């Protein structure tokens, strides 16, 4: 267990405890689409269509849900430009950029180790 002081309030959390609030955060960031969306937005502000193109395989519904969850949690900013047609861009907040640091390590680890995981790569066979 660790003890952190934030704004003069002591919080004690055990990440393995059933009721630890960090579990919701881990659930949000551990989602593949959240992890990939944060990585894509680290390259700079993007429109919905650009993100959907970059995140091959994501449906518009899932991208919308992912962006809303990340925006509501403070990781993504949504900026509406009052133009005709309406122009909306998504970008990472400071919190989003800080989350991308460990998530980038995880994405890179996955790329570096995909061939070692049986069942995820056709070139790897189970014993």
C-alpha positions as CSV (number, residue, x, y, z in Angstrom):
1,X,0.0,0.0,0.0
2,X,1.2,3.5,-0.7
3,X,0.3,6.8,0.9
4,X,0.1,9.9,-1.2
5,X,-0.6,13.4,-0.1
6,X,-2.7,15.5,-2.5
7,X,-4.1,18.9,-1.5
8,X,-3.5,18.2,2.2
9,X,-5.7,15.0,2.1
10,X,-4.2,11.7,2.8
11,X,-5.3,8.9,0.5
12,X,-4.4,5.3,1.0
13,X,-5.0,2.9,-1.9
14,X,-4.2,-0.7,-2.6
15,X,-4.4,-1.3,-6.3
16,X,-5.3,-5.0,-5.6
17,X,-8.2,-4.2,-3.3
18,X,-11.6,-4.7,-4.8
19,X,-12.8,-1.1,-4.1
20,X,-9.6,0.8,-5.0
21,X,-10.6,3.7,-7.3
22,X,-7.6,3.1,-9.5
23,X,-9.3,0.1,-11.0
24,X,-11.6,2.4,-13.0
25,X,-8.7,4.3,-14.3
26,X,-6.9,1.0,-15.2
27,X,-10.0,-0.2,-16.9
28,X,-10.2,3.0,-19.0
29,X,-6.6,3.1,-20.0
30,X,-6.2,-0.7,-20.4
31,X,-8.8,-0.7,-23.2
32,X,-7.0,-1.2,-26.5
33,X,-9.0,1.6,-28.2
34,X,-8.2,4.0,-25.4
35,X,-4.5,3.1,-25.6
36,X,-4.4,3.4,-29.4
37,X,-6.4,6.7,-29.4
38,X,-4.1,8.3,-26.9
39,X,-1.1,7.2,-29.0
40,X,-2.7,8.6,-32.2
41,X,-3.5,11.9,-30.6
42,X,0.1,12.3,-29.3
43,X,0.9,13.3,-32.8
44,X,-1.2,16.4,-32.5
45,X,-4.9,17.5,-32.8
46,X,-6.9,15.5,-35.2
47,X,-10.4,15.4,-36.6
48,X,-12.7,12.4,-36.1
49,X,-12.2,11.1,-39.7
50,X,-8.5,11.3,-39.4
51,X,-8.6,9.3,-36.2
52,X,-10.9,6.7,-37.6
53,X,-8.6,6.3,-40.6
54,X,-5.5,6.0,-38.4
55,X,-7.2,3.5,-36.0
56,X,-8.0,0.9,-38.7
57,X,-10.8,-1.4,-37.6
58,X,-12.5,0.9,-35.1
59,X,-16.2,1.6,-35.8
60,X,-17.5,5.2,-35.6
61,X,-19.7,4.1,-32.6
62,X,-16.7,2.8,-30.7
63,X,-14.5,5.7,-31.6
64,X,-17.2,8.1,-30.4
65,X,-17.6,6.2,-27.1
66,X,-13.8,6.1,-26.6
67,X,-13.4,9.8,-27.3
68,X,-16.3,10.7,-24.9
69,X,-14.8,8.5,-22.1
70,X,-11.4,10.0,-22.5
71,X,-12.8,13.5,-22.7
72,X,-15.0,13.0,-19.6
73,X,-12.0,11.6,-17.7
74,X,-9.8,14.6,-18.6
75,X,-7.4,12.9,-21.1
76,X,-8.8,14.5,-24.3
77,X,-10.0,18.0,-25.2
78,X,-12.7,18.4,-27.8
79,X,-12.6,21.8,-29.7
80,X,-15.4,22.9,-31.9
81,X,-14.6,25.5,-34.5
82,X,-17.8,27.4,-35.4
83,X,-17.3,27.2,-39.2
84,X,-19.4,25.9,-42.0
85,X,-19.2,23.0,-42.1
86,X,-18.7,22.5,-38.4
87,X,-15.0,21.6,-37.6
88,X,-14.2,19.5,-34.5
89,X,-10.7,18.5,-33.4
90,X,-9.6,16.2,-30.6
91,X,-6.3,16.7,-28.7
92,X,-4.6,15.4,-25.6
93,X,-4.6,17.3,-22.4
94,X,-1.6,17.5,-20.2
95,X,-3.0,14.4,-18.3
96,X,-3.4,12.6,-21.7
97,X,0.2,13.4,-22.6
98,X,1.4,12.1,-19.3
99,X,-0.6,8.9,-19.7
100,X,0.8,8.4,-23.1
101,X,4.4,7.9,-21.7
102,X,3.7,4.5,-20.1
103,X,1.2,3.6,-22.7
104,X,3.8,4.2,-25.5
105,X,6.1,1.8,-23.6
106,X,3.3,-0.8,-23.5
107,X,2.5,-0.4,-27.2
108,X,6.2,-0.7,-28.1
109,X,6.6,-3.7,-25.9
110,X,3.6,-5.4,-27.6
111,X,5.2,-4.7,-31.0
112,X,8.6,-6.1,-29.9
113,X,7.1,-9.2,-28.3
114,X,4.2,-10.2,-30.6
115,X,6.2,-13.0,-32.2
116,X,6.8,-14.6,-28.8
117,X,3.1,-15.0,-27.9
118,X,1.6,-18.2,-29.2
119,X,-1.9,-17.8,-30.8
120,X,-1.4,-14.1,-31.6
121,X,1.1,-14.6,-34.4
122,X,0.7,-17.3,-37.1
123,X,4.5,-17.7,-37.2
124,X,4.5,-18.9,-33.6
125,X,3.3,-22.4,-32.8
126,X,2.3,-23.9,-29.5
127,X,4.5,-26.7,-28.0
